[in-house]
Structures are given as structure tokens and as C-alpha cells.
Amino acid sequence: MLDILHIMNAEDATVALAVQAALPQIARAVDAIVERLKNGGRLIYIGAGTSGRLGILDAAECVPTFSTPPDLVIGIIAGGESALTQAIEGVEDDSSAGATDLLSRGVSALDAVVGIAASGRTPYVIGGVDAARQAGALTIGISCNVPAPLLEIVELPIGVDVGAEVITGSTRLKAGTAQKLILNMISTATMIRMGKVYQKSAVKPLPSGMGI
């Protein structure tokens, strides 16, 4: 048992270095997201499976951590709320559903849309991102496979090559860890830039006329 844990821990240690290599890409994404939010837009994550759950988790945590309105950061997952707790087969392969789910949120040129796909080729995510792009929204893609179709269709690609998983095909492991780290950076850095953090502590919005 200890041997298995040593192997997993050693593999996990490589994830932070892979994310480190993508820091310039992440920084560009944060700059662009902040611009959209300051002009009245929203940050929208879209993904399937583990990627979708991580997006929803990050969005949900912005409300208690940074006192953001519930509709400022939004997570969309293939299959809807039911997919949060159980796998729903086939929904990730429906590109039209991705577009429909995204458009149903009223996506516009004000918004920033982040497509999250470990493989970088999930049809649901690509369909959603493509719809967002046609609506004029800023598009960002996070993929743990480089190169990848998702990275080719977005304005700001974030590619992180984490290498083979300990269990082949189980993208909830290193790929999931990388995605969580990146989403942490995107939301936290964005909220810092938006004035939601004061002296390392998350704060409620200050009264009108007061700045940080």
C-alpha cells in the first residue's frame, strides 16, 4: 500500500511544475477576465465530468470566499445538476448541448467563458466554447493534453501537459489536480484584482467611493 502512495505522491509533485510552465498563459487569462468583469460581464466555466465538477466547485466557492453575487461566476456541467453526483454516459459527446447550455445563460460579448477539458477535445466543451466565441465572448481553454482542438479555437489557450496518469484514463488524478490549481489561480487572482481581498483576507465589497 505504501508503495502505491509513494508513486501517486511522486506523480502529483510533477503537477505544480507543469502548471508553473503555464503561468504566463494564466496571467494573460486573468488580465482579460478582469477587464470583462469590470465592464459588467461574468466568468463562466463549462466542462464535463470531473472538469465540469471542478468548474462548479470553483464558482460556488467564490460566493462565500469573496462575497460575490451568485451570478458573477457560473459553472456549467454536461448533464446538469444530476451529473454532479453521478456519471451520466454520453453527455460529454453532445456538442450541440454544450452550445445550448451556454446560450441559455445569455452569454454575450461582456462575458469570459472558460472551457475545461482534460483531453482538450470534449465535444460538449468545444460546442459551448464555439457558441461563446460566436456570441463575442472572451474564450479561454484549459487542457491537460497539448496540442488539443480546444486550445486551437479559443483566444487564450492554457495548455498543461501533466503526462500519463497513474491509472490510465483516470483524468480525476493529475489532470484534475492541475485543473483545480489553475482554477484556484484564475478566481483568486481575479478577485484580488477586483478588490475583493484586503491584507490577505477576503472581504465584502467596500461602500461606494472607498477603494483598496
JOQUI-V823525 format. One record per helix or strand of 2 or more residues. SS is the DSSP state (H for helix, E for strand). FROM is the first residue (numbers start at 0). TO is the last residue. If there is no record, write none. Layout:
((SS,FROM,TO) (SS,FROM,TO))
This chain:
((H,1,20) (H,22,37) (E,42,46) (H,48,65) (E,72,76) (H,80,83) (H,90,92) (H,94,102) (E,111,116) (H,122,133) (E,137,142) (H,148,152) (E,155,158) (H,173,192) (E,196,197) (E,200,201))
